[in-house]
Amino acid sequence: MYLELDGQGPRYAQLIRALKAAILDGRYAAGARLPPSRTLARELDLSRNTVLAAYEQLQAEGFLLGRVGSGSFVANVGSRAPRRSGGGALVAPLSAFARRALANTDGRHLAAPAQRELRYNLQYGVPLTNPLLAGAWRREIARAAERAAPGYPDAQGLAALREQVCDYLGRRRGVPAAAADVLIVNGTQQAFSLAARVLLEAGDQVALEDPHYRGARQVFVARGAHVRGCRVDGEGLVPQALPAGARLAVVTPSHQFPTGALLPLARRVELLAWSAREHTWLIEDDYDGEFRYGGRPLAALKSLDRAGRVIYIGSFSKALFPALRLGYMVLPPALRDAFVAAKWLEDRGSNTLEQAALARFMTDGGFERHLRRAALALRARRAAMLDGLARHARGALEVVDSNAGMHLTAWLAHANHGQCEQLVAHARSKGLGLYTITPYCLRPPARPALVLGYAGLPPADIEAALRLLGRCLRETGLLQ
Ligand SMILES: Cc1ncc(COP(=O)(O)O)c(C=O)c1O
């Protein structure tokens, strides 16, 4: 392998540049295996840790794929040189952003996964369906269609909706917000994307909890940021693991995603002190704060933010349904105008019809009624899952006790990552969709875990799914 380092800056950054150039120029083809870190370190006279750090970063950015126990492979990122497609037409060179977006190995943008043949799908993100909500929503949309102003909307969001969001946040999340500080966005995903445009230059560092929500990582990586993983333990983010020099950090203090931990007050205070000291913006992703099943609710981190460094994000994807694509940001005054300007450039504002329907749904009490019904249904599904895990998987899975949201994380007590993958494949062959924690991690965790979504199945199906899980655990030798 011939690689030339350019001698500029830290050695690991030189190695990242050299490897990226080789991949983008097509010198290392998709699927090619990179040399073991020890070998490359010897060849280039680098420390092994330098090579490991470079491989890890390239993996996070989607240039490399790691397979447990079998090394690092070049991902399919396209090449910088114009080339002929199968049909003979000239393919234009793509931007660095587009190449990184294409290198995203998640693949959800390409095709619906083959979930249809699954009898039971325990996938996180499958929503709760509620026929009563569908009826109420249809009426609100019809009404909004008759009354909503047909011109371009206010790019910041409909004033009536922003006011409702403030009222809701004050009552339910302890966040004091004025309508002037709220920006309505097309889901959390657009909030991340705007944050990347407004706050980051390529090469800036972004701190993420590890594990974390991959939707956030994918956006920041595609924008050319260097993502740094911060350790998470049973109480959530470990403040001592926060790096120096990050421009931005994304945190889930109310319900660590995906482990479920609730960040204690002392750690929240440390986190805020770190962000003020380091001049780092904090994005608080409060994605499922509306569903709690007991335990003491803690107000959002934003409620403690005296320095004006917390950007709060909420979404209607969990509270209502993800197809709605509506969410909101509460912005520190120093950032408000820049975010609204970016939103205006991006799409001229979110869909008026749906904003108007939602504002009215919130004003007339339909939203709160829906939340109460949804919380009851989710509580029953969560109980069925905890009960089923205790009955059918005790001894094989250690469930993290998490009192909120729509999923649970369960660590495999006596299995390695390979055995966990075997379990997932075996379960799939029996019609059961299981999903590991690995795609949410920058570094593979010491032990494998499953992220178990329960919103999409009624309690009886959850019981049947977990009975099947118990059978799969026994058939793969993970349960006696
Ligand atoms: C951690 C986390 N943040 C945010 C979201 C919501 O994203 P969006 O509003 O883009 O649907 C989800 C949804 O699955 C999530 O798991």
The ligand as an SDF file (V2000), in Angstrom:
LIG
                    3D

 16 16  0  0  0  0  0  0  0  0999 V2000
  -32.8980   10.3000   19.5810 C   0  0  0  0  0  0  0  0  0  0  0  0
  -33.9130   10.7850   18.6180 C   0  0  0  0  0  0  0  0  0  0  0  0
  -33.9620   12.0860   18.3180 N   0  0  0  0  0  0  0  0  0  0  0  0
  -34.8880   12.5670   17.4490 C   0  0  0  0  0  0  0  0  0  0  0  0
  -35.7950   11.7380   16.8440 C   0  0  0  0  0  0  0  0  0  0  0  0
  -36.8670   12.3320   15.9350 C   0  0  0  0  0  0  0  0  0  0  0  0
  -36.3980   12.6900   14.7390 O   0  0  0  0  0  0  0  0  0  0  0  0
  -37.3870   13.4320   13.6930 P   0  0  0  0  0  0  0  0  0  0  0  0
  -38.0360   14.5600   14.4250 O   0  0  0  0  0  0  0  0  0  0  0  0
  -36.4810   13.8900   12.6170 O   0  0  0  0  0  0  0  0  0  0  0  0
  -38.3910   12.4260   13.2360 O   0  0  0  0  0  0  0  0  0  0  0  0
  -35.7530   10.3820   17.0870 C   0  0  0  0  0  0  0  0  0  0  0  0
  -36.6630    9.4830   16.3670 C   0  0  0  0  0  0  0  0  0  0  0  0
  -36.5250    8.3300   16.2320 O   0  0  0  0  0  0  0  0  0  0  0  0
  -34.7950    9.9020   18.0020 C   0  0  0  0  0  0  0  0  0  0  0  0
  -34.7260    8.6040   18.2910 O   0  0  0  0  0  0  0  0  0  0  0  0
  1  2  1  0
  2  3  1  0
  2 15  2  0
  3  4  2  0
  4  5  1  0
  5  6  1  0
  5 12  2  0
  6  7  1  0
  7  8  1  0
  8  9  2  0
  8 10  1  0
  8 11  1  0
 12 13  1  0
 12 15  1  0
 13 14  2  0
 15 16  1  0
M  END
$$$$
